[in-house]
Amino acid sequence: MKGRGGLEVQEELVDRAYESGMMTFLQRWSKKKNFQRKLRENKKKRHKGSGS
């Protein structure tokens, strides 16, 4: 599960785990923050790669 789609699926699984009580708020926050960071990094890499 790589790329944007994979990260979005993993983020959804984290939300489901939190809603079912399998994960604390801080665990959810930390994981979602990490997913957002990875999405930004991937976006920057793609943007840099499209130059000249």
N, C-alpha and C positions, 0 to 999 in steps of 0.2 A: 504494500500500500504506500506507494510513493507519489509524489506530486501533489498538486492542489486537491484533487478528488480524494486521495487517500487521507490527507490531513483532515479534510472536512468529515470524512467517515469516522476517523478516530475521535474527532472533537464531539461528534454526535454520541459515540459510545461513552465518552466521559460524562456527558450530560445525563445519559440514561443511568449510569452507575450512581451519579450523585442523587438523582431523583429517587432511586430505589434504596438509598441509604448505604450503599456499598463504599461510599467515598465521602470524606468531609469537605466542607466548603473550601478550606485552604488547599487541599489536594486538587480539587477541581480547578480553582483559580490558578494554581501553579501550572497544571498541565495545559490549560487553555492559553495561558500566557506564553508557554513554550511553543504551542502550535502557531500562535500569531507571529511569534518571532521567526519561526521557520518559513511561514508564508511570505513575510517581508523579505527574508534573505533570498528565497527562490525568485521573487519578483525582481529584486535588484540584479541577480545573476542573469536573468533573461533579458533585462533592460540593457545591461552592459554588453551582453553578447550580440545584440542587434545593432550596435554602433558600427560605423564605416565598414 
